[in-house]
Amino acid sequence: MESTTWVGATAKQIARAVRRGDASATQVVADHLEQIGISDEALGAFRVVRGGEAITEAEKVDDQEDLANLPLAGVPVAVKENTPVAGLPTWHGSAGARTPEVAEEDHEVVRRLRGAGAVVVGVTKMPEMGLWATTDDAEGATRNPWDLERTPGGSSGGSAAAVAAGLVPIAQGNDGLGSIRIPAACCGLVGLKPGRGAVPVDFGEYDWFGLVENGVLTTTVADAVLGFSVLAGQAPAKLVEPAKLRVGVSLRSPIAGVKPDEPNVSAVATASKLLVDAGHDTVGADPAYPTSVAMGVLATWFAGAYKNAELVKDVKNLQARTRRHIALGRAAQAAGLVRQSHRDSWRERSIRFFADNNVDLLLTPALAAAPPPAVRYSAMPWYRNVRSNTQYAPYQAPWNFAGLPAIVVPVGFRPDGLPLAVQLVGPPESELLLLAVAGQFEVANPWQRHALV
């Protein structure tokens, strides 16, 4: 690849060049650190940048005699700030929620990224305790590279902004109620939430009763496959062209009274045509979203904050919206509203949906409306945050509650220039099938990989 800089290259391109000796990990990382220095003041994607440490780690990659078995050789990556990185505090989105000590060792997914040859250039911002679908804190709002007046989503908002701006080719995120897929949709990225058990989580009290999954945000399906394979502890997967599929299509919102706007309806129409053009069948198939599931999701969201607060030294230092969430979680726990049996029942019902409707996958909108403005939601009342989140991003949470894999894929742009995307949901262990279909979308309808910041 002829280039004066490696900024904008894919993870696969970088790793191939480093393994062949056509580029050095040190130069690749230096290029990306320089771009972070240029662009991140406007974006606010990073909590901390590991400049000198990243260069030193890149030099160690270059010093290895055999790079053949490093699928991410020299690839700069970013890690979400709730995921422990050795030598750094774990911020969890705010000074009030951060751990008082630095992490003694990397989280397993960070260890796997580094073991594959990746270099951690920094950790990215998220909303306090990952509770919200917008990203801001006392320092200000993280901004969407496609429109700096809009949010990149949340809670993996910093990771999404960094990838969409080309500051890193791949970033780790995690998804408890949509926190990978929502920012992927806001920023025009591929965002895979693996199914339960596919990738290590091990967040203790921060796993939201098992709803949280680790994954990656990327600009291409090939990079998403590579990142998922590394996090899952597998050899890099090779996608197989899927046989003819029957895909259920639904616009129904899991939240009563919330409907997708016209651009998001058109995104589903575009994706449906892409599926048909690829040789698949589509059929209307609306999941039933019972009130009990909505209540279970809300109770678990609240109670997750309550569990997280047990690890916070002084709850009074948290944002007012978070303290309200914690109080509701305490009440939900006391009332017995958070039950494993509820999650198990919905998982069984969700799996039956595919068999009962004779469909292999489900297609839905990724969002119901445009990403909200990039403002200080952390200073606003709790109800304003809840209303904003649920009105624009209602489609992700049920699939965390069910523990099923789901992916967001770009399909075009809104009239205002912001990206459009759709969500595909599959039964257990369908991650590679979801990625294969996403790959068909990418071939037939290529998207612009980066915003011009």
GUKOL-572867 format. One line per 5 residues: their letters; for each residue x, y, z negated of C-alpha. Coordinates in steps of 0.02 Angstrom, whole numbers, m for minus. Last residue first. Example, Ala and Ser with C-alpha at 12.3 -4.5 7.8 and 13.67 -1.06 7.14 Angstrom:
<recs>
sa	684:m53:m357 ~ 615:m225:m390 $
</recs>
This chain:
<recs>
vlahr	m659:795:m528 ~ m691:703:m366 ~ m797:555:m413 ~ m724:385:m378 ~ m775:223:m293 $
qwpna	m890:288:m158 ~ m1004:140:m124 ~ m1003:4:7 ~ m1175:m59:63 ~ m1159:m229:148 $
vefqg	m993:m280:71 ~ m1034:m205:m100 ~ m1208:m280:m107 ~ m1138:m451:m64 ~ m1011:m430:m204 $
avall	m1152:m392:m325 ~ m1228:m558:m273 ~ m1064:m645:m313 ~ m1047:m552:m478 ~ m1219:m608:m533 $
llese	m1176:m787:m482 ~ m1012:m775:m578 ~ m1102:m718:m736 ~ m1239:m850:m724 ~ m1193:m943:m884 $
ppgvl	m1365:m920:m963 ~ m1504:m856:m848 ~ m1480:m700:m743 ~ m1514:m514:m745 ~ m1476:m392:m603 $
qvalp	m1482:m206:m637 ~ m1490:m68:m507 ~ m1388:88:m474 ~ m1398:268:m416 ~ m1253:390:m430 $
lgdpr	m1276:576:m458 ~ m1282:688:m304 ~ m1440:785:m347 ~ m1541:687:m216 ~ m1491:529:m310 $
fgvpv	m1349:425:m240 ~ m1318:250:m175 ~ m1328:67:m226 ~ m1212:50:m376 ~ m1216:m117:m470 $
viapl	m1266:m152:m651 ~ m1245:m328:m718 ~ m1338:m441:m839 ~ m1296:m597:m938 ~ m1426:m663:m1063 $
gafnw	m1415:m647:m1252 ~ m1603:m627:m1268 ~ m1594:m472:m1378 ~ m1453:m410:m1267 ~ m1568:m440:m1118 $
paqyp	m1712:m344:m1198 ~ m1600:m190:m1223 ~ m1556:m147:m1043 ~ m1708:m73:m955 ~ m1759:76:m1062 $
ayqtn	m1623:202:m1013 ~ m1695:374:m971 ~ m1841:394:m1089 ~ m1773:282:m1226 ~ m1612:378:m1250 $
srvnr	m1687:552:m1243 ~ m1828:507:m1363 ~ m1710:425:m1487 ~ m1591:573:m1485 ~ m1729:702:m1506 $
ywpma	m1804:598:m1648 ~ m1639:602:m1743 ~ m1626:792:m1741 ~ m1485:874:m1642 ~ m1303:902:m1693 $
syrva	m1246:734:m1627 ~ m1339:771:m1465 ~ m1205:900:m1427 ~ m1233:924:m1241 ~ m1194:832:m1079 $
pppaa	m1364:843:m995 ~ m1465:683:m976 ~ m1424:549:m846 ~ m1560:548:m714 ~ m1717:446:m745 $
alapt	m1780:268:m770 ~ m1610:184:m766 ~ m1540:19:m701 ~ m1697:m21:m605 ~ m1741:m206:m607 $
llldv	m1691:m363:m510 ~ m1714:m535:m592 ~ m1615:m689:m542 ~ m1645:m871:m492 ~ m1834:m863:m475 $
nndaf	m1966:m998:m488 ~ m2081:m885:m589 ~ m2101:m1009:m733 ~ m1920:m1066:m718 ~ m1844:m892:m725 $
frisr	m1963:m833:m861 ~ m1925:m988:m963 ~ m1752:m918:m1001 ~ m1832:m758:m1064 ~ m1955:m852:m1174 $
erwsd	m1816:m955:m1251 ~ m1713:m798:m1283 ~ m1865:m709:m1354 ~ m1895:m849:m1478 ~ m1712:m855:m1530 $
rhsqr	m1707:m668:m1560 ~ m1864:m673:m1667 ~ m1801:m826:m1761 ~ m1639:m735:m1801 ~ m1742:m611:m1901 $
vlgaa	m1735:m424:m1929 ~ m1905:m364:m1989 ~ m1886:m434:m2165 ~ m1959:m278:m2246 ~ m1799:m244:m2342 $
qaarg	m1698:m256:m2183 ~ m1811:m136:m2091 ~ m1807:m14:m2237 ~ m1618:m14:m2243 ~ m1614:7:m2056 $
laihr	m1728:158:m2066 ~ m1609:237:m2191 ~ m1461:196:m2080 ~ m1543:278:m1929 ~ m1576:435:m2031 $
rtraq	m1394:436:m2085 ~ m1341:420:m1903 ~ m1447:569:m1848 ~ m1373:672:m1991 ~ m1195:635:m1935 $
lnkvd	m1084:535:m2052 ~ m980:611:m2192 ~ m1118:579:m2319 ~ m1096:393:m2284 ~ m932:394:m2380 $
kvlea	m812:248:m2361 ~ m900:169:m2213 ~ m899:m22:m2208 ~ m1075:m42:m2280 ~ m1129:88:m2152 $
nkyag	m1108:m40:m2012 ~ m1242:m151:m2090 ~ m1364:m4:m2098 ~ m1324:45:m1919 ~ m1360:m132:m1862 $
afwta	m1521:m123:m1962 ~ m1586:19:m1855 ~ m1545:m64:m1690 ~ m1610:m230:m1757 ~ m1775:m151:m1808 $
lvgma	m1791:m65:m1640 ~ m1756:m225:m1543 ~ m1877:m325:m1650 ~ m2013:m194:m1629 ~ m1992:m198:m1441 $
vstpy	m1992:m388:m1445 ~ m2151:m394:m1550 ~ m2235:m272:m1430 ~ m2220:m402:m1295 ~ m2115:m370:m1140 $
apdag	m2190:m487:m1012 ~ m2068:m503:m869 ~ m2136:m442:m703 ~ m2105:m549:m549 ~ m2132:m478:m375 $
vtdhg	m2043:m587:m247 ~ m1879:m575:m155 ~ m1801:m705:m40 ~ m1616:m712:0 ~ m1529:m708:169 $
advll	m1408:m565:142 ~ m1529:m447:232 ~ m1662:m498:105 ~ m1548:m455:m40 ~ m1495:m290:37 $
ksata	m1678:m248:66 ~ m1717:m280:m117 ~ m1569:m172:m168 ~ m1633:m26:m66 ~ m1809:m45:m136 $
vasvn	m1736:m53:m313 ~ m1640:108:m280 ~ m1799:188:m210 ~ m1888:160:m375 ~ m1738:239:m461 $
pedpk	m1748:391:m348 ~ m1937:404:m375 ~ m1932:406:m565 ~ m1943:247:m666 ~ m2088:234:m788 $
vgaip	m2093:251:m978 ~ m2266:237:m1057 ~ m2235:70:m1140 ~ m2051:29:m1158 ~ m1991:m130:m1072 $
srlsv	m2020:m40:m907 ~ m2100:m132:m763 ~ m2011:m102:m598 ~ m1988:m287:m565 ~ m1912:m392:m428 $
gvrlk	m1888:m580:m445 ~ m1748:m651:m338 ~ m1759:m816:m244 ~ m1585:m865:m190 ~ m1511:m939:m32 $
apevl	m1341:m1011:m76 ~ m1215:m895:m155 ~ m1049:m857:m69 ~ m922:m922:m193 ~ m823:m802:m300 $
kapaq	m646:m850:m346 ~ m615:m838:m533 ~ m452:m776:m607 ~ m396:m912:m729 ~ m502:m908:m885 $
galvs	m487:m831:m1058 ~ m658:m747:m1048 ~ m578:m575:m1059 ~ m460:m618:m915 ~ m598:m690:m806 $
fglva	m712:m541:m840 ~ m575:m419:m790 ~ m536:m511:m628 ~ m718:m529:m580 ~ m749:m345:m619 $
davtt	m596:m299:m517 ~ m664:m396:m367 ~ m835:m313:m393 ~ m758:m142:m371 ~ m754:22:m469 $
tlvgn	m734:m59:m639 ~ m811:m65:m814 ~ m765:m213:m923 ~ m845:m330:m1050 ~ m872:m365:m1233 $
evlgf	m1041:m421:m1299 ~ m1145:m351:m1443 ~ m1315:m425:m1490 ~ m1247:m548:m1619 ~ m1329:m470:m1771 $
wdyeg	m1270:m296:m1722 ~ m1087:m349:m1696 ~ m1016:m212:m1808 ~ m1030:m311:m1970 ~ m902:m433:m1904 $
fdvpv	m836:m376:m1735 ~ m784:m550:m1679 ~ m833:m525:m1496 ~ m748:m658:m1391 ~ m812:m674:m1211 $
agrgp	m937:m802:m1141 ~ m1025:m833:m1307 ~ m1186:m741:m1269 ~ m1201:m685:m1089 ~ m1081:m563:m1011 $
klgvl	m1129:m380:m991 ~ m1057:m331:m823 ~ m1035:m150:m768 ~ m993:m103:m588 ~ m979:84:m578 $
gccaa	m1077:234:m513 ~ m1056:343:m668 ~ m1230:345:m744 ~ m1263:163:m697 ~ m1097:105:m772 $
piris	m1136:213:m924 ~ m1301:119:m950 ~ m1230:m53:m909 ~ m1088:m52:m1035 ~ m1183:12:m1188 $
glgdn	m1347:m72:m1142 ~ m1414:m125:m1312 ~ m1257:m200:m1390 ~ m1135:m181:m1246 ~ m948:m169:m1259 $
gqaip	m816:m80:m1158 ~ m647:m117:m1084 ~ m583:m6:m946 ~ m521:m37:m769 ~ m440:67:m633 $
vlgaa	m382:201:m756 ~ m392:391:m740 ~ m485:367:m576 ~ m626:486:m624 ~ m756:346:m624 $
vaaas	m640:239:m731 ~ m610:371:m865 ~ m793:425:m869 ~ m850:244:m893 ~ m728:212:m1035 $
ggssg	m776:374:m1121 ~ m961:333:m1108 ~ m952:158:m1180 ~ m1100:204:m1293 ~ m1156:279:m1192 $
gptre	m1199:380:m1039 ~ m1080:481:m930 ~ m1176:635:m987 ~ m1216:774:m864 ~ m1150:953:m843 $
ldwpn	m984:886:m778 ~ m1072:811:m629 ~ m995:659:m543 ~ m856:650:m673 ~ m986:631:m812 $
rtage	m937:725:m969 ~ m891:681:m1148 ~ m973:806:m1263 ~ m889:909:m1397 ~ m756:891:m1532 $
addtt	m887:856:m1666 ~ m948:707:m1566 ~ m1020:665:m1397 ~ m1070:515:m1290 ~ m1249:481:m1236 $
awlgm	m1337:312:m1244 ~ m1328:310:m1434 ~ m1286:198:m1581 ~ m1104:158:m1543 ~ m1052:192:m1723 $
epmkt	m1044:380:m1684 ~ m1047:407:m1497 ~ m901:336:m1395 ~ m731:398:m1344 ~ m594:303:m1256 $
vgvvv	m433:224:m1318 ~ m268:247:m1230 ~ m142:189:m1099 ~ m158:3:m1139 ~ m43:m87:m1017 $
agagr	m107:m244:m930 ~ 6:m395:m903 ~ m121:m536:m928 ~ m65:m555:m1109 ~ m102:m371:m1132 $
lrrvv	m281:m396:m1077 ~ m296:m554:m1181 ~ m231:m468:m1337 ~ m353:m325:m1308 ~ m495:m453:m1297 $
ehdee	m432:m537:m1457 ~ m429:m375:m1556 ~ m251:m313:m1574 ~ m157:m325:m1737 ~ m122:m225:m1894 $
avept	m259:m98:m1856 ~ m228:70:m1936 ~ m308:108:m2103 ~ m454:217:m2159 ~ m568:145:m2026 $
ragas	m662:276:m1929 ~ m845:311:m1967 ~ m834:488:m2036 ~ m698:540:m1914 ~ m813:490:m1773 $
ghwtp	m849:367:m1634 ~ m802:200:m1709 ~ m626:268:m1740 ~ m522:110:m1757 ~ m356:176:m1821 $
lgavp	m206:139:m1711 ~ m51:30:m1731 ~ m128:m126:m1655 ~ m284:m88:m1552 ~ m449:m131:m1635 $
tnekv	m606:m112:m1528 ~ m722:28:m1584 ~ m622:155:m1484 ~ m657:78:m1314 ~ m498:18:m1230 $
avpvg	m420:94:m1075 ~ m319:m3:m947 ~ m164:33:m842 ~ m123:m118:m730 ~ 61:m167:m736 $
alpln	28:m351:m704 ~ m159:m383:m722 ~ m161:m563:m655 ~ 5:m601:m742 ~ 55:m779:m695 $
aldeq	173:m730:m555 ~ 262:m598:m658 ~ 419:m700:m689 ~ 579:m614:m747 ~ 495:m493:m865 $
ddvke	584:m324:m874 ~ 449:m235:m775 ~ 318:m286:m904 ~ 432:m223:m1042 ~ 448:m57:m951 $
aetia	258:m44:m948 ~ 255:m68:m1137 ~ 379:74:m1161 ~ 278:185:m1044 ~ 119:146:m1141 $
eggrv	201:186:m1307 ~ 263:353:m1243 ~ 92:409:m1181 ~ m32:319:m1293 ~ m179:435:m1259 $
vrfag	m303:463:m1400 ~ m491:489:m1406 ~ m503:486:m1217 ~ m648:532:m1103 ~ m657:719:m1141 $
laeds	m695:757:m959 ~ m625:931:m930 ~ m470:905:m1036 ~ m458:732:m961 ~ m412:783:m786 $
igiqe	m232:840:m774 ~ m157:747:m922 ~ m254:591:m874 ~ m181:607:m700 ~ m5:613:m769 $
lhdav	m40:461:m878 ~ m102:372:m722 ~ 55:406:m622 ~ 166:359:m769 ~ 74:193:m785 $
vqtas	103:151:m602 ~ 284:207:m611 ~ 321:99:m762 ~ 228:m50:m692 ~ 347:m43:m545 $
adgrr	288:m53:m366 ~ 324:m163:m215 ~ 402:m293:m329 ~ 281:m428:m274 ~ 202:m445:m446 $
varai	190:m256:m462 ~ 107:m238:m292 ~ m19:m377:m326 ~ m61:m304:m497 ~ m90:m131:m425 $
qkata	m200:m190:m282 ~ m303:m302:m396 ~ m328:m162:m523 ~ m390:m49:m385 ~ m292:101:m325 $
gvwtt	m358:275:m364 ~ m201:335:m450 ~ m55:235:m383 ~ 32:390:m319 ~ 134:434:m166 $
sem	43:299:m71 ~ 78:164:55 ~ 0:0:0 $
</recs>
